[in-house]
Amino acid sequence: MRRAKAYSTVKWRKYLDVNTNPRAKSFLESRGDDVLWQIASNIHQSATKKKSKELVLMIHPNAGAVIRIDESEYTEVLNLCLTWFESRENYSVCSKIQKFSENIYKLKKSSKSKKKVFKLI
């Protein structure tokens, strides 16, 4: 029987933001297309179908931690993915990520408008 491993969680910038972590640049150069596409699609699924408040992902099996993306940072990470694929001139993936962002925006907008105010008087 396998025992579950416990991982510490870190903010997504540690492994994905090249401005914060210089090692992230070499990691993304070798695996960026696959990793960022998986992150974008998981964010979309987490926001639209599961309606999760956060997303926790293992970026690499040898990494000692997993990344956590809060719901408030979904659009920021999607913009990072969009910028990545624009620089690679992979416009078909860019259009999909743009649709993910639009879907999340529509969900946020509709959830705000559905909140009802009850008057006591």
Steps between C-alpha positions, in 0.01 A plus 500: 500500500631845407517775750397848401771763498454838660623801304540856608319761292662810356370789297498443126758774439777284644492262203332703225596867525834565330523844663486350850703185446783487243493117501141514376627626166704187428216280627248671273736494202508121515141424609309826472257408223371187671502638853332831422234340281416251775484780755272710279261212434497402868423859601211505256365172630548604861325833451212392278412143591629450852472862614801452725647780710853384420689265275788286626729336244819300497723659240774239502526165681847588629390834642472508875182705497176550311379836376182669615304741283228693681175579323587869503817422301341287226491784248857604581629148435292472183656827382845354571408194289361724226820706491708183483312359202494839324879513522510149349254611229265215587182691427261204504583442867478876562143506372404212731656671802323823407169309500589357842552854631172619350311207654645571844417870465140419403465266797628764740273761349192277513568390857522863611172587331320200652562614856171621637452770756226437750333797656386473856254786478 
